[in-house]
Amino acid sequence: MRQCKNWIDSYLEYTEHQESPDLFHFWTGVSCVAVALGRKVWLDQGAYKVFPNHYIMLIAKTAQCRKSTAARIGRDLIRMSGVSKISAERLTDAYLWQQLGELSLTTGSATLYTFVDELKNYLRPDDARSGVITTLTTLYGCPDFIDSGTKTAGVDCLKNACMNILAATTPRDFSEIIPTGSTESGFVPRVHIVHQEVPRPRISRPRLVEELEPRLIADLKQMAALKGEVRLSKGADEWWTNWYENEFTQSMDERLDGWYGKKHDYVLKLGLVLSVAEGDELVVEENHLIESLSQLDELEVFMLSMYDGVEAVPSLRYAESVLGHIREAGEISHSQLLRMQGRRMDARGLQEVCQFLLVSGRIDIVRTEGGRGFIYKMRRRKGV
């Protein structure tokens, strides 16, 4: 029997007295559940299977949002639970193949959790261009069989591969290490970029809610014992079909084409994780998919700024704050929003942010009746 009603909610409670932003803890919690599940559970899409693995990158400036601390808290729970082997070595292609090859031979499954608390210490630009990024891209789909082709690191093939990644880095290191021009296809669209600039309020003596720790560990072990196909409930299946066939639109910016080309699978992946976080039934409900879509939409707010280089448009750092004001108001005029944000940016900066939120699919912009101003509204989705 589960000891936590909702594992991710309990994890957020476990970390509530620590300064990292809520989103860092949420996605670290998602990573923990995904690691526990590995490739032992899946959603069958007919032509392929969707596994719950995730590539997650926590991004913030140095010492600004305690990104590495947030990641380590989740890593420590995985280590204490023993649900997966953890790799924290330098990410060269040869070493990655060597680790996975040993696991494939000894356990029959090349399943690995790669934890990186500072990306620049584990992946250098030369390594990223030498093959490891290509390997990580291939591993993301959890293939049943991979032939190394060149017998990399003495390994002929891998069986039942599954890779989860949780990494922390700065915007500068991200742009310098990850190959340029890779946002539309390949590795980058498979990465969930969680970019934050505002931590929680300062806490002079940060702590974890230690009484929750044994319960979280016990439930990770129980999740790791789950096996089999996960199905969508009738309501979830109807919501999914309607959203995918009628509501899901492509990005208005070509740089997000790679992400949008896989977003439907990401909704299922995260929905699966959210479902298992609540119990062992292996049934994804409609609310899990709706929450999944909402969380993924939040990530898109900062994706374009990361692809451009976060300093390219400085005002975009306030996109989350602007989005919060619009969400709270329901609809708000440009002049009202400018008064709220006046200490942070001028009218041009606000216009850049709102255009960015429009392109990201988060808001709609309509002219006032007299045609002299604009009204900003949250974009509505059916079923939400």
N, C-alpha and C positions, 0 to 999 in steps of 0.2 A: 504493500500500500504506500502511495506517495505521502511524503511528509510535508510537502509544500503544495498549496492549492494551485498556485501558478508559479513555476520555477523562476521565470524572468521577473515577475513582480517581487518575489522574495529576494531575488538577487539585487534588485534596485533598492529594496529595504536594507539589505545587507551592506550596501555601499552608500547609504544616504548621508553619512557623516564624513564624507570625503569630497574634495573640491572639484573633481573632474565633472564636466557637464553631463546631464542626464543621458544625452545621445551616446556619449562614449560608453557609459555603463550599459545602456540598452543593447548596443551592438556587440559589446564584449560578452554579454549574457547570451545573445544569439549565437555567437561563436562557440561558447561552451556547450550549448545544447547540440549544435551541429557536430561538434567533435565527438560527443558521446554517442551520437547516432551513427556516424560514419556513413557507410554505404549499405548498412544492414536493413534500412527501411527506404522506401521509394514510392513515388507516384508514377503509375504507368500511363503514359500519354499515347500508347499505341505504337507509334513508330520509334519511340525512345522512352527512356525512364528519366525522371527528375529526382535527383538525390538532394539531400539537405545541406551539402557542403557549401561553405562561403569563403570568399577571399575578401577580407575586411581590412581597411587601412584607416587608422585614427590619425588625423592630421591637424596640427596646431603649431603655432610658433613655439620656440624653445621656452620651457618653463611656464608657459602661459596657461595651459589647461590641464596639466598633469596627465598627459596622454599616456606616457609610459607606465605611470602608476596604475591607471585604469586598466591597461592591458595586463599588467603583472598580477593584479588581483584575480582576474579570470584564469590566467595561466596557473596560478598557485592552486586553485580549486581543481583544475584538470590534473595537475601533478599529484595532489593528495588523493584524488579519487582513483587514479591509475587507469582511467578509461581509454587512454591513448598514449602512444609514444610521442614525445615532444622533441622536435628538432630545433636547436637554437644555434646552429653552426653557420658559418659563412655560406651563403647560397651560391655555390658554384654548380654548374650543370653536372660535373662528374660526381661530386659528393652527394648531390641529390639522388642521382641514379644509383649510387652505391647503397645509400640508406634504404631506398625503396626496394632495390634488388634483394637485400638481405631479408627485409620484411616479407617480400613475396615468396621467398624460398622457405622461410621458417614458419610463417603463419598462413600462407596461401592468399594473403591480401596485402597489397602495397598501400597501406593506409597510414598517413602521417599527418601530424599537426605541427605546422611550422609557426613558431612564435618569434617575433622580431620586435624588440622594444626600441631600437633605434635603427632604421633602415640603412643608414649610411655605414653602419658597422658590419652589416651582413651582406649587402648587395652593392657592389660598385658599378659605375657606368660600364666599364669594360666587361664585367660579368654579365650584365643585363643584355649586352649585345653579342655574347658568345654562345648563346643557346639556352640558358636557363629560363629565360622568359618564354621561349617557344615551348619548352618542356612544361612549364607551369600552365600555359594556355591549353595544351593538350590534356593535362591531368584534370583540368577543371570539370570536364564532362564525365569523370569517374568511369573511364573505359574498362571493359572486362579484360582487355588484352592490349598491350602496347609492345611492338617490336622496336628495339632500340635502333635498328638500322645499321649503326656503326659500332655496335657492341660497346656503348659508352660505359666507361669505368668497369669493363669486363662483364657487363650485364647484357644478356641476350634479349630478355623481355620482362615485362611486368604483368602481373595478374591481379584483377580486381582492385584497380587503383582508386584511391580517394585521398584528395588533398584538401586540408583546411588551412587557411593562413590568417593570422591576426598580427598586424604590423602597426607600428607607430612611427611617424616621421614628421618633418616640417614641410611647409609648402615649397621652400627652396630645394630641399633634398629630393622631394618627390619629382620636381621638374627637372632636376639635374640627373637623376638616376634612371628614371623610367624613360625609355626611348621616345624621342619626339615623333610626332606624326602617327602615334599608335592609338589615338583616341577613337577612331572610327572602326577599327577591327583589331583582333588579336587580344592582347592581355588586358589593357586598361578597361575596356567595357565590361570585363568580368569582375573588376574590383569594385567593391562598395566603398566609395570614398566618403568618410565621415569627417567633415571639416568643421571645426568649431573655433571660435575666438573669444568666447565669454565663459569663464568658469562659473561654478556655483559661488555663493558668498564665501569669503575666507573663513576657515575653521582653524583655530590656533592649535588644537589637538585632534587632528583627524583620526578616526577610528572606524573599525568595522563592527557590525552588530554580531559579535562572536557566537551568540547562542543560536544563530541561524546557520552557522558553518556546517555542523554535522548533518543537518537536515538537507542542505544543498548538496553535500557530497553524497549522501545516501541516495538521493533522487537521481544524481548523475549516473551512479552505478546501475540503478534500476532502468534508466533510459538506455544505457549501453546494452542491456540484455534484450531489448526489443528487436524483433525481426519480422520482416514481411512487408507486404504491400499496404500502403496507406490509400484510402479512398476518399473521394469527396462525398459529403452528404448530398441529398437531393437539392436542398436549398443552395448549398455551395456550388453544385454543378450548374444550376440554373443561373446563378449570379455570374459564374465564370464564363459561361457561354455567351450571355448577354454582353458582359463587359468586353470580352475578346472580339466578338463579331460586330458589335455596334458602338461601343464606347471608346475602345482603345485606338488612339490615333498616333501617327508617327510624329517625331520631333519636328519642331519648326526650325531647328538649327542642325545642320548636317554633322556637326561634331558629336552630337548625341545619337547619331544613327546607330552606332554599334551597340550602345546601351539599350535603345529602344527595340532593336532587333532581338534582344534577349529578355526584355523586361517581363514578358508574359511568364517566362520560366522563373524569373526572380520572384514574381508574385506567388507562384506555387511553392518555391523553395522556402521562402520565409513563412508562408502560410502553414506549411508542414511543421516547421520549427515551432511556431506559435501554438499549434495544436498539441504537439507532444509535450510542450512546456506545461500544459494543463492536465495531462493524463495519458494513460496507456491505450486508449481505445483505437488509435490509428485511424481516426476519422477527422478530416478537415471540415470545419463548419463555415458558413457564410461569413460570420464575424471575423474569423481568422484571415480570410482573404481580403476583406475590407480594411482591416488593420494593417495587413501586409502592404497593400497598395498605398495607404496613407504614409506609412513609414518610408517607403521607397520614393514617393513623391517629395518628401522632405529632403532626401539626399540630393535630388536634382537641383535644388536651389543653388548650391555652390559648385556643381560640377563644371559648368562653363568657366567659372572664375579659376578653378584649378587647372583646367585645360589651357587657358590663356596664360596662366601665371598669375598668382593671386594679387600681385602688385600692379597688374595691367590696368585695372579699374578699381582704385582704392575704395570708392564708395560701396562696392559690392560686399564689403565686410559687414555692412549694416543690413543686408538683405533679410536676414532672419528677424531682426527687430521690426523692420517695415512689414514683413509678412504677419508678424504677431499683431500689430496694430490693425491691419486689414481684417484679420480673422476675428479679432475681438469686436470690431465695429460692425462686421457684416458687409457694409459698404461705406466708403469714406471718400470725401472730395480731396482733390490734389492739394488745395490750400490748407485743409485741416491736417492732412498728413505732413505737409511741409512744416507747419507750426510745431508738430510733435517731434519732428526730426531736425529742426532748425539748428540745434547746437552741434549736430554731427555732419551735416552736409547742406549744400546750397540747392537751389531749384534744379540745376543741371544734374547734380549728383542723384537727387531723388528720381529724376526722370530716367536716368541710366538704370537705377535699381528696379524701378517698376517695369521698364522694358525687359529687363533680364527675367523678372518673375513672370511676365507675360510669355516670353519665349520658352521658359521652363514649364509652362502649362499650369502654373499655380494660381494665377489671377486673370481676370478679364478687365479690360479698360473700355469704358463707354463715355461718350460725350454727354454733357449736360444738355437739357432741353434747349437752352439758348445757344448752344454750340461754343460757348466761351471757356469751358473748363472740362475737367475729366472727373469721372467717378471710378474708383477702384473697388472691385468685388472679388471675393474668393470664387474660383471656378468650381462649379457644382458638378458632381458625378452622380449618375443614377445609382440607386442602391446604397448611397452613403447617408 
